[in-house]
Every structure is written in C-alpha cells, then in structure tokens.
Amino acid sequence: MVKSAQDRFTLSGLPVKPFYGPDDPPAPLEPPGQFPYTRGIHPEMYRRRLWTMRQFSGFATPEQTNQRYRYLLEQGQTGLSVAFDLPTLMGFDADHASSLGEVGKCGVSICSLEDMETLFDGIPLDKVSVSMTINSPASILWAMYLVVAERQGVSWQTLNGTLQNDILKEYIAQKEFIFPPRPSMRLVTDSIVFAAEQVPRFNPVSISGYHIREAGSTAVQELAFTLRDGIEYVDCVLQRGLPVDSFAPRLSFFLNSHNDFFEEIAKFRAARRLWARIMRDRYGAKEERSWKLRFHAQTAGCSLTWQQPYNNVMRTTLQALAAVLGGCQSLHTNSLDEAYALPSEHAVTIALRTQQIIAHESGVAAVPDPLGGSYYLESLTHQMEEAALDYIRQIDEMGGMIPAIERGFPQQEIADASYRFQRALEDGQATIVGVTSFQAAESQPIELLQIDEAAGHAQFEKLAALRARRDNARLQRSLEALRQAASGTQNTMPFICDAVRSYATVGEISDTLRGVFGLWQEKSVL
C-alpha cells in the first residue's frame, strides 16, 4: 500500500521499485506446461481449452435454485457451483431453532436427499461439472450428491466436480466449523480416501485461500496459509497408507483474485511453482499430475462496495482478467449487487458476460502466460514465493497447521493485516474509489433479489412430510451404524451414504456426529 509519494508497496506490503530491468528476474523461465509450471500447467493453456465459467449460485428453495441453474446453463455457463444457506453450512435443518430467519437467505436450503434430487432435477450429472461450497458437513452434502447421481443411473466413476471440504480455513478465517479440528480432519481425510477409491474423477477437497483473503489477509498470507493447509491434508492422507500419487492429482485449490493486478498474477504463478516443488521434493511424488496445482479463482467479494455499485463491474473485470492472466482453470465473477444481496438474474448475467468477453474478445487467451518475462512480474513472483516460504517454515516449526491454529497464529496474522489496511484507509494512504475518495451524493438504485420467509415455510412443510412417510426404523439403524463407525476408525463415508439413502436429514446426521466428536469453541485472539 502507498506510504508516501516516493515509496510504493503492493497490498501485501512488498516494496515496489521505481523501475525494473534485466537484472531483476531471478532466473530464466521454463516454457508453459513444464516444471515448476510458473507459466501454466498446460503447454497451450487456453488455446486448447478455455477455463470453466462457473457462477456461484443458490438461494431460497431447491426448486428456485434449479430454475437459476437451468437459466445459467442456457446463457453459456459451463459448470455449476452450489451456494448453501447458513443453516445447511452449520449442519442444521430448516426447522431448527437456530435456522430461524436464515433459511435460503445466503444460499439454497438443503435438508435431505429429497432436496438434492430437486436441486439437480433435469440436470445430467454425467455431463455437468458441479462444485459445492460446503465444509463442516461436506461429507453429508457430497453423499447426497453421489446418491442423486446413483439414482440418475450415473456411475460414480464418471462424476466430475469439486467439493470444497476445506475445514482448516474455517478455523483460520470463515468460522463455519462444527467439530474440533482433529475429528474434522478425520472427516476430510475419509472423503479424500473414499474419492480415491470410489469417485476417481472428483476433486474431494478444494484447498481454499479465498476465505482467508476475504477475512482480511494479504496476498502473501493467503498463498502461504493455503499451501500449508494443503501440506496438512497430504500428511493426514499419507498416514492412512495411501501413496501420494494415488490422491494428489485430485487435490484442487481455490484462490481469491483481488485488486492489486500484478500482485495477484504473481501470486497465482508463485502458487504453482511452490506446490510443484513441495509435491516433488517434500513428498517425492513421481507423477507429473501430482505436481500441478490446479485452481479455481473467484473475484474478491470483500472489494465490492454498496456505494456506487456500478464501480463493482470494473473491479470484477480487472480481477477476472488477473485470474485469467494468472492461469486459472475455472473462474467465478462476482455480481455488481453482492454488497447488498444475493445476485439478481440481471447482475449475474453481466458477471457471466464479463468472463465471456475476456475469453472471446480480448485476445488474452491466445497465448499462455502473455505477461511472462515482464521484469516487474517476474521479480514480484519471486518475492511472493520467498515471503510465502517464510510463513510455511514458521508453521512447520510449530508442528503443523493444526497446532498453529490451536495457538491462534494464522488468525492473529490475518487480524493484524486487516487492521493495518483499515488504518491505511483512515490515514489516507489507501483509496477505495467511491468510498474514501471520489464520493457521490446521489444514490444509484439497483434491482435486488429479495428472499422472503416463504422459502423457510416451504422447507418446514417438506421436512414434516418427509419425516412422516420415510422408514424411520431403517433411519435409526443407519444413524446408529454411523455413530459406531465415527466412534471407531472405519471410513465414515459409506455410513453417511447409507444414512442419506434412508432420508436422514443434514441435521440428524450432523447431530449424530456431534454426539461423537463434540463441538469446537474458538479462543479469541484479540
């Protein structure tokens, strides 16, 4: 961030020199598609195939979200990305007391297999890639998705998609955790092992820096904490006895694309370079697919402003362009109205068109890593790599990410970074156009998507009807089998799938696991 007319810094605080030249890049560059993949994981990148265009969406009831999905697919979207409401994210059914006033408000309400069947009604799961943003109860929602595919007659061997399932970043940043870290890691590991054996084309975890950045971290912290979370997952799966190359190719990443254009591109390039070396040198992975970091990007929700909301279109465009120039494999572009509410159909169409214009009109997809060789970008990529490695070494010295989380290290680092940025805004050293500078007195009314209480009432009625007609004796047997599995060492995924088939709800399965694992109460770092 800017500190004086002479001194310049990136948003992460990395110094920016007045001029960059031939002496600045640290080493010659390898071609795209070659280790360590700084310039991209494929030799031709988007010349061969464009990134997947996803719009993160979900609201109200499964019926309403299904209509939105059909609309987006008709508009040229190439993958679906499911947003769940807060009760679902926290493992509560729509009729739980804690769900009051929240059903369907920040995503779609999913309580049972019946809801998941409705959500994907008429959408062939063997032809559409699906990403699901769910974490603490991720195993439950994934099991519902798998059973829906089963009932569509789609083999699990053919399913293609991504489960976020990154519980570590919940403790670090987003705070939507249920169970303590160690049993939560057991659930994530169960799903990775299950995927490797049963659903080989599906990515069972999307290791997420996005929410770390949304919580106020710097780009360096986002990069470092995300990759160190990845290391933690690899360690846990290796302890189960799986060879690294049997699961590493299906580890995916989810990164934020923020406002500092060149720093973001450098972050994406450094991420690939770091992960390739971690997998080859730290873990001895032999397969090239294990070395390649594949990532989904989303433009920065925390950068959007309710003041002058049409400015958000420009922010999103620059952030999306940075993600593409940085070599993302899939991309979500935020809508201009998201500082107010979930996106309207009009706003989400503009966001999708933003990606399509970049892809088909800008020319940036014609050449892999078109900014490669820029003196500034190469120097910045090197700086990002070195700064991230410093954090990774610190966490290694603490014994890993779980001990670091338990002592509050990443949480405190993010809180400090967020405070520094806020001070810079208040001191006039940083600018948000339309907020701290270039303000406008007039308001700009925009169309907003309104979610009323009707969604909650509809879900209550469906739950009551489901509970009345299902085989509750079978339900209780499946939940007891899950409780025993969770209490022991068996993989929980087959038992969760069986509970789902008996129409156990998200809340009932979560309560069974709560009874075994307990709850987690975070200690404040402030």
N, C-alpha and C positions, 0 to 999 in steps of 0.2 A: 504494500500500500504506500501511497505517496507521503513522504515526511517533510520534504521541502522542495523548492523549485529545482534544486540540483540533484537531490537523491531520489532514486526511483526503486520501488520494490514490487514484486508480484504480490498477489493476495496472500500467499503463504509467507511473505516476508523475505523471499530470496532477493538479493540485490540485483539490480539491472544496470549494466554499464551503459555509458552514453553511446558506445559503438562496439560492434562485433566484427571480427575479421578472420582471416585464415588461421591464426594461431589459437583460436578459441575452441574449436571442436576437439574433443578428447582423443578420437581415433577415427580411422576410415570406416565407412558404413558398408555393411553387408547388403546385398540385394533383398528386396521383399521376398518373403517366404523362406528365408534362410535363418538359422540360429544366429543370434537370440531373438529374432523376429521384431527388432526395433521398428522396422518399416512395414510390418504387417505379417499375418500368419500365412497368407497365400501369395504366390508369385504374381498373380494377376489381380487380386483383390476384387474390386467392383466391376472390372472389365468382364469378369467371368460371371459374377452373380452379385446383385445389389444386396445391401443389408435388409434384414427383415423389418418391415414397418409395423410396429405394434402401437396401439393406443390403449394405455392402462385405463380400464373402464369397468364399472359396476356400480349399480345404485338400486335402491328400493328392493323390489322383489325379483326372484329369478325370472319371472315372466317378462318384466320390463327390461331387464339386462339382456335377456335373449334377443329381444327386439333390437336393442342397440348394437349387439354383436352382428346381427344379420345386416343392419344398415352399414356398419363399418366395412364388412366384407364386400358389400356391394360397391362401396366407394373406393375399393382398391387396397384396403389394408391386407397385409399378407400373414398376420399372426394375431392371435388373441391374447390378451393379458388381463387377468381377473383381479379386480379390486374387491376385497371383502369388507363388510362393515365392522365396526369396533366390537360388538358382541361376539361375532364369529372369530375375530382375531384373538380375543381373550378366552375363547373356549366356553362361551355362554350361549344358551338357546335364546330365541327371541322373546320367550315368555318369562325369562329370569328377571328378578327384581333389578339387577344391575344393568339390564338392557333397556330399561325404560327411557324413551326419548331418543335412543341411539339406533334403532333398527332401520337399516337401509340408508342411513344418513351419509356415511363416508365410503360406502361400497355396497355390494349386494349382500343380502342376508341369506346365509346357507345354514340350515339346521339339520338336514338329513339327506340321505341318498335321494329321496324324492325331489328335493330342491335341486340337487346337482343334475338329476335327469332332466328337469325342466330347463335348467340353465343352458344345457347343450342340446336341447331338442332341435332336430333338423340340422345339426352341425356335425358332419362326419369327422370323428376324431382321428381317423387314419389319414386324413387329408389336410388337417389344420394343426399347426403348431400352437400349443397353448402354454402360456406362462401363468403361474399362480403366485401372487404375493401373499404368502401366509407363512408364519414362523412357529410360534409355540405349538399350535395344534396342526402343524403342517402335515404330519403323518396321517391325521384323520381326514383332512380335505383331499389329500392325494389318494388315499384309499377310496374315497367316494368317486373321484375321477376315474380311477382304474376299474371300479365296478361298473360305472356307466359305460366305459369302453367295452367291457366284458359283455354287457347286455346289448350293446350295438353290434356285437359279433366281431369286434376289432381285437386282434391279438395284441397282447402287451408288448410283444417283440417289435411291433411296428410303430408304437406310440412315440411321438416326437414332441418335446416340450421341456419346460423348466419349472422346477419347484424352488421357491426362494429358500425356505427352510434354513435360514442362517440365524441361529439363535444367539451366537456370540455378539453380533452387532446390536441385538436387542438390549443386552446388558450394558453395552457401551453407549448406545445412542437413543434408540427409539423407545425403549422401556416397555414394550408389549410382551413381557415374559409372564409365564405362569409358574413354572417349576424352578428349582435351584439349578445352577449351571451344570453340575455334573450329571444328574439324570437327564437333563435336557440334551446334553451332548450324546448321551446314550441313545436317545430317540433319533437324533440326526444320523448318528453312525448306523443305527438299524436300517434307516431308509437308504443310505448310500450302499450298504451291503446288499439289501434287497433289490435295489435297482441294478446293481452289477450282475446279479444272478437271474432276475426275472424281467426287468424292463430296460434292456441294454442301450436303447437309443434315447432314453430320457435323462435329462440332467437333474439329479436328485437334490442338488444344492446350488444356489446362486449366491456366491460369497459377496456380500453387499457393502460397498463403500458409500452408496448413495445416501443412506440414512445417517451415516457418520458425518457426511458433509452437511446434510440438512440440519443436523444438531449444532452446527457452528464450527466444525473443524476446518483446518486449512487443507489445501490440496495434498500437501506432503503427508499430513496426518491421515487423511483418507486413504492414500496409497499405502502407507506403512501398516496401518491397523487392518486394512482389508487383506493384504497379503499375509500378515501374521495370523489372522483368523484362518486363512487357507492352510497355513502350515499346521495349525492346531487340528483341523479336520483330518488332514493327511495322517498325522501322528495317531489319532484315535482309530482310524480305519486300519492302519498298519498293525496296531495292537490286536485287531481281530484276526490277523493272519492272512489278509488279502495281499497279494503282490501289488506294488504300486501301479504298475501298468494296467492292472485289471479294472481300476476305477478312476485313475487320474484324468484320462481323456474326457470324462463326463463331469468334471468339476468346472463350473462356469462362474463368471463374475458379473457384477452389476455396479457400474460406476456413474458418478454424477458428472454432468458437463455444465460448468459454471461460467461466470462472466469473463474471467481473465483468459482471453482467447488462446494465446500462445502457451501459457502455463498449463491449460487443460490438455492441449495437444501433446505437450511434453509429458504430462502425467500418464496418458494412455500409452505412449511409446515406452516410457520407463517401466510401466507395469508389465508389459510383455517381456522386456529384457530381464527384469528381475525374476519373474516367475520361471522363465526358461532356465535360468541358472540355478534357481532353487530346486527345481524338479530334477535337473540333470546332476548337479553337483552335490546337493544336500541329500537327495533321496536315491540317486543312482537310477532314475527312470531310463529305460532303454528306448522306448518307442517315442518317435517324434511327436505323435499326437499328445503324449503326456506333457511335453514341454510347452505346448502352445496355449497361451492364455486367450480364451475367447470371452468377449464381454458384451453385455447389453448396456446401453447408455440411456439415461433419461436427463432431459434438460432440468435445470435447477429450480425446483418449486420454491425454495426459500428466497430466490431472487425476484420473484413476481411481486408486484405491488398493486394494492387496490387503488392507489392514486394513479390517475392517468393510465387506466388498464390497457389501452391500446399500445402503450410502450412495450408491453409484455410480448407482443408479436415480434418486435425487433430483438428483444433479449433472447427469446426462444430460437429465432433464426440463427443468430450468431453462435449460440450454444450447440445447436444441432449441427451447424457447419463444422465446429470444432470436433464434435464426436466423429463425424464422417472423415475429416482430415486425419483424425487420430486412429482410424481403422476399426470402428465398432462393427460387431456382427449383427446387432439389432438395435433399434432406436425407438424411444417414445418421446414425442414432443408435447410439452405442456400446453394447455389452452390458456387464452388470454384472461379468462374469468376465474381462474383457480384460486386467486387470492380471496374471492368472495364465496365460492361454492364449487360443487362438482361441475364439470364442464357441460355446457349446453350442447345440443346437436350442432348448432351453427359454429360454436367456438371449436369444437373438436374436429370439425371438417377443415377449418382453417389450419389447425395444427397438423393434420394429416397432409394437407396440400403443401405445407411448408417442406415436409420431407420429400414429397414428390417433385417439387420444383428444384430442390437441391439435386435430386437424383437425375432428373431428366432435362434440366435446362441450364444448370450452372457449369457443366463440364468438369467438375471436380472429381467425378467418378471415373474419368477416362484413364487416370494414371495412379498407380499405387503410391502412397506417401508423397504427394506432389511437393510438399514443403521440405522433404528430406534434403539435407545438405545446407539448409539455412544456418548460417553461423550462430545466430541467436537461438534458434530452436534446438540445435544440437547441444549447445552449451547448457541450455535450460534443462534438456532431457538428462544430461549428466548430473546437474545439480539436484534434480528431483530424485534420481536414483541414489545418490550418496546420502541425502538427507533422510530418505526412507530407510536405508540400511542402518543408519544410526538408531532409529526407533526400534527396528527389528532386533538389533543387538541388545538394546536395553531390555526388551521384553523376554528375550532368550535368557538373559541373566536373572530375571525374576522367576524363571522356571516355566514360562509359557504364558499364554493369553489368559487362561482361567485364573491363575494366581494374580496376574496383573489386574484383572477385572475385580477380583475379591479385595484387592488393596486400593482400588479406585484410580489406578494410574491413567488409563486412556480417558476415563470420564473427566478427570481433573485437567488433562491436557486440552481436551475439547472445550471445557468450560473456560479455561484461560484464553484460548484462541478467540472464542466468541466474545469474551469481554474486551479483548484488545480491539477487535473490529468495531464493536459498538462505541468504544472510546474514540476511535479514529473518525467515525461518522460524526460524533458530537463535537469533536475538536476541529472539524472541517478538513481533515486530512484525507478523507474518502468521500465519494459522492455517489448518491443514488438519484438518478435523473427523475424529476417529478416529485421527489420526496424531500431530499435535503437541498436540492438546487432545481432551478427551472420549474418552480411550482406554478400551478394554475388555480385560479379561484373557482372557476366553473367546474361543475361535476360532469361526468360523462356516463349517463345511464346506459346500462347494457342489459341484455336479456340474460336472466339467470335461471338455472334449473332448480326448481323448488321440490323438496322431498317432504311431504306431509306425514301425518301419523297413520295414513291409510295402509302403508307398507307394513307397519307393525301389527295392525289389526288383522291383515290378511295372513301374515305369518303365524299369529296366535291361533287362528281358526284352523289352518292347515296342520299345525302341530297337534292340536286337540283331536282332530280327525285321525291323524296317523297313529297316535297312541291308542286310540280306541280300536283300531282294526288290525294292528300288527300282532304277531305271535309273541306275546310278552314272556312266555316261558322260554322260548328259544332265545329271546333277547337277554334274559338274565343269565342263561348258560354261557352265552358268548362273552358277556361282560365279566363273569367270574373267571372264565378261561384267560381273558386279557389280564385281569388282576393278578392271577398266578404267574403268568408269563412276565409281567412287569416286576413282580417281586423276585423273580429269579434272573436267569441270564439268557433266556431264549430271545430271539429276534421278535420284537413286538409287532412288526408289520403284518404277518399273516393273521394274527389275532385281531388286529384293528380292522383288517379287511373283512373278517368273518362277522365282527360286530356291526360293521356297516351294512353287510348283506341282510342282517336281521333288523335293519332300520333303527339301530341305535342312533341317537342324535349326537351332534357335536358336544353338547353339554354333558350328556350321560357318559360318553367315552372319556371326556376330559375329567369329569368328576371321579371316574374310576382311577385314572392316573394320578389325580390329586391325592386320592386316598393312599396311594403307594409312595409317591415322591414328595408330597408336601408342597408348600408354596415358598416363594422367594421374596424377601423384603430387602430392598437395596438400602445400603447405608449412604447417607448424603455425603457428598464430597465438598459441600460449600460451608 
